Amino acid sequence: MGLKALFLVISLAIAYCPAQGLPQAVNPQEAKATYLVVYRPGPAWLTGKSVMEQPLKEHGKYMLSLYIKGSMKLAGPLTDDAGGAVLLEVSDEAEAKAIVANDPAVESGTFVYEMHPWKLQPWDEFAKKANGGTQTAHPTTGNSVGGNDARRTQTDEESLRSYMAGDYDLIGCKPDSTTTYIGHVTLRDENGVLQVTRTIEGKADKCVARFDTVAGEDRIPVLSMHFHFDGNEYDATYRWQSDPDNYPRFTGYVYLAGTKSPGLEALFPVHK
């Protein structure tokens, strides 16, 4: 797997919220502590080279393993080449310190770090209360839409299809496996339908994406797909959010019949 693909993984900001129908990597009933880790260039940092040119392949693999395990919630390089940042959700400070100490980039001296306990505020709940119990809709965040106005829903979907249309780099992990894969996805708004072309290992598969909601009190909006891959039929459910340039990116669970542990996929926009 190339360094670019690995950095796509660690730049992922997970958009999922706990909800019925979406398995969680971490038991939500367990008490978890949140830590912010800020990486800075260390003694082995290659002077004059950008963060993407540093020897960070093993660091990327390590971040991917933490993401799959559920310990790393979001991460990515600082775009001014000053290092990177990671958000950990772990049992205690000792676990957080052990995770960072075992990071290959820290062991090699490419990174030094500082770590801080961080209390995240429930801004979604604050926003709901501020809006009288309904959550403000925004096409780039995938937030819930209040009310049952069919016309408004249709308009929102039209805006979303236009917003989402484009080309994406894909990286995924198969269900019940640690096997990863990379590919390309194209979304096209054609006659009011979001058409999808997935190309993995040179094989293309076409399907249709539809807007749906996850069962539960919050009715979380998602994008659903049914596609063929590796000789099998899969179902996938994605959440979306904006990257710093206001392009959409997706993260989702991939299901195969009889799946015990769902696969994971992330779609990152190709900026042209």
C-alpha positions in Angstrom: 0.0 0.0 0.0 1.4 3.4 -1.0 2.1 6.2 1.5 -0.5 8.4 -0.1 -3.2 5.8 0.6 -2.1 5.4 4.1 -2.2 9.1 4.8 -5.7 9.1 3.3 -6.6 6.7 6.1 -5.1 8.7 8.9 -6.6 11.9 7.7 -10.1 10.4 8.1 -12.4 12.1 10.5 -15.0 9.6 11.6 -18.5 10.9 11.1 -20.5 8.1 12.6 -22.6 8.7 15.8 -23.8 5.7 17.9 -27.1 4.5 16.5 -29.1 1.3 16.1 -28.1 -0.7 13.1 -24.4 0.5 13.1 -22.0 -1.7 15.1 -19.5 0.1 17.2 -15.8 -0.8 17.5 -15.9 0.2 21.1 -18.6 -0.6 23.7 -20.3 2.7 24.3 -21.1 1.7 27.9 -17.4 1.5 28.8 -15.9 4.6 30.2 -13.4 6.1 27.8 -10.9 8.9 28.0 -10.0 11.2 25.1 -6.5 12.4 24.4 -5.1 14.8 21.8 -1.7 13.9 20.5 0.3 16.6 18.6 3.2 15.3 16.6 6.1 17.6 15.8 9.3 17.1 13.7 11.8 15.0 15.6 15.6 14.6 15.2 15.2 12.2 12.3 12.8 14.5 10.4 14.1 15.0 6.8 14.9 18.7 6.6 13.5 20.5 3.6 11.0 17.7 2.9 7.2 17.9 3.3 5.3 15.7 5.8 4.1 13.6 2.8 7.8 13.0 1.9 8.9 11.8 5.3 9.5 8.0 6.0 6.1 7.4 7.6 4.9 4.3 5.9 5.0 2.2 9.1 3.4 5.0 11.0 0.5 5.0 8.5 0.1 1.2 8.9 0.1 1.7 12.7 -2.6 4.4 12.5 -4.7 2.1 10.4 -4.5 -0.7 13.0 -5.5 1.8 15.7 -8.5 3.0 13.6 -9.7 -0.6 13.0 -9.3 -1.4 16.7 -11.3 1.8 17.6 -8.6 3.5 19.6 -8.0 6.3 17.1 -11.0 8.4 16.2 -9.5 11.0 13.9 -6.0 12.0 12.7 -4.1 13.6 9.9 -1.0 15.6 8.9 -0.8 19.3 9.5 -0.9 20.9 6.1 1.8 23.5 7.0 4.2 20.5 7.4 4.5 21.1 11.1 3.7 17.5 12.0 0.3 15.9 12.7 -2.4 15.4 15.2 -4.3 12.3 16.5 -7.4 12.0 18.6 -7.3 8.8 20.8 -10.2 7.3 22.7 -8.8 4.8 25.2 -9.4 3.4 28.7 -6.8 5.6 30.5 -3.7 7.7 30.3 -1.4 4.7 30.5 -3.0 3.1 27.4 -2.7 6.4 25.5 1.0 6.8 26.5 1.7 3.2 25.4 0.1 3.7 22.0 2.1 6.8 21.3 5.4 5.3 22.6 4.9 2.3 20.3 4.3 4.5 17.2 7.0 3.7 14.7 7.5 7.4 13.8 8.2 8.1 17.5 10.5 5.2 17.9 12.5 6.2 14.8 12.7 9.9 15.9 10.8 11.2 12.9 8.2 12.6 15.4 8.3 13.9 18.9 5.0 14.5 20.6 3.0 16.2 23.3 -0.2 14.7 24.7 -3.2 16.3 26.5 -6.4 15.0 28.0 -9.3 16.5 26.1 -12.9 16.9 27.0 -15.2 17.0 24.0 -18.4 18.9 24.3 -21.7 17.5 23.0 -22.3 20.3 20.4 -25.0 18.3 18.6 -27.1 18.3 21.7 -26.4 22.0 22.3 -27.4 22.8 18.8 -30.7 20.8 19.1 -31.6 22.6 22.3 -30.8 26.0 20.7 -33.1 25.1 17.8 -36.0 24.0 19.9 -35.2 20.3 19.7 -34.6 20.1 16.0 -31.2 19.9 14.3 -30.3 22.3 11.6 -29.8 20.7 8.2 -26.6 21.2 6.3 -25.8 19.3 3.1 -22.1 19.0 3.9 -22.3 17.5 7.3 -25.0 14.8 7.0 -27.0 16.2 9.9 -30.6 15.2 10.5 -33.4 17.1 8.8 -36.3 18.2 11.0 -39.9 18.0 9.8 -41.7 16.0 7.2 -41.8 18.4 4.4 -41.4 16.2 1.3 -40.6 19.2 -1.0 -37.8 20.3 1.3 -36.4 16.7 1.4 -36.4 16.5 -2.4 -34.6 19.8 -2.6 -32.0 18.6 0.0 -31.4 15.5 -2.0 -30.9 17.4 -5.2 -28.4 19.6 -3.5 -26.6 16.6 -2.0 -26.4 14.8 -5.3 -24.8 17.9 -6.9 -22.5 18.3 -4.0 -21.3 14.7 -3.9 -20.8 14.2 -7.7 -17.1 13.7 -8.5 -14.2 11.3 -8.3 -12.9 9.7 -5.1 -9.9 7.6 -3.9 -11.1 4.6 -2.0 -9.4 2.6 0.7 -11.0 -0.2 2.6 -10.7 -3.1 4.9 -12.7 -6.3 4.1 -15.3 -7.7 6.6 -14.0 -10.2 9.1 -10.5 -9.5 7.9 -7.5 -7.1 8.2 -7.0 -7.3 4.4 -7.0 -3.8 2.9 -7.6 -2.6 -0.6 -7.5 0.6 -2.6 -9.4 1.8 -5.7 -11.4 4.5 -7.3 -15.1 5.6 -7.1 -17.0 7.9 -9.4 -20.3 9.5 -8.4 -22.5 11.0 -11.1 -25.8 12.8 -10.8 -27.8 11.5 -13.7 -31.5 12.2 -14.1 -32.0 12.6 -10.4 -30.1 9.4 -9.5 -26.7 9.2 -8.0 -24.9 6.6 -10.2 -21.8 4.9 -8.8 -18.8 3.3 -10.5 -16.4 1.4 -8.2 -13.1 0.3 -9.7 -10.9 -2.0 -7.6 -8.0 -4.0 -8.8 -8.9 -3.0 -12.4 -12.4 -4.4 -12.1 -15.3 -1.9 -12.4 -18.8 -2.4 -10.9 -21.7 0.0 -11.3 -24.5 0.5 -8.8 -26.9 3.2 -7.5 -26.5 5.1 -4.2 -29.6 6.1 -2.3 -30.3 8.4 0.6 -31.6 6.6 3.7 -31.7 7.0 7.5 -30.5 4.7 10.2 -33.2 3.4 12.5 -33.2 5.1 15.9 -34.3 8.2 17.6 -31.9 10.5 15.8 -32.7 9.2 12.3 -29.2 9.7 11.1 -29.0 10.3 7.3 -26.8 7.9 5.4 -25.9 6.9 1.9 -26.6 3.3 1.0 -25.1 1.1 -1.8 -25.4 -2.5 -2.9 -22.5 -3.6 -5.1 -20.4 -6.6 -6.3 -16.8 -7.0 -5.2 -14.5 -10.0 -5.2 -17.2 -12.3 -6.4 -19.6 -11.4 -3.6 -22.6 -9.1 -3.0 -22.1 -6.4 -0.4 -24.2 -3.7 1.2 -22.6 -0.5 2.5 -23.8 2.4 4.6 -21.8 5.7 4.6 -21.8 8.9 6.5 -20.4 12.1 4.9 -18.7 15.3 6.0 -16.7 18.1 4.4 -12.9 18.3 4.2 -11.1 21.6 4.7 -11.7 22.6 1.1 -15.5 21.8 1.4 -15.3 18.7 -0.7 -17.3 15.7 0.6 -15.6 12.6 2.0 -17.3 9.4 3.2 -16.7 6.8 5.8 -18.8 3.7 6.0 -19.4 0.1 7.1 -19.4 -2.7 4.5 -21.5 -5.8 5.1 -21.3 -9.3 3.6 -24.0 -12.0 4.4 -23.0 -13.6 7.6 -20.6 -10.9 8.6 -19.5 -10.9 12.2 -17.3 -7.8 12.0 -18.2 -5.3 9.2 -15.6 -4.0 6.8 -14.6 -0.3 6.6 -14.3 2.0 3.7 -13.3 5.6 3.3 -13.8 7.7 0.1 -11.6 10.9 -0.3 -12.3 13.5 -3.0 -9.8 13.8 -5.9 -9.1 17.5 -6.1 -8.7 18.6 -9.7 
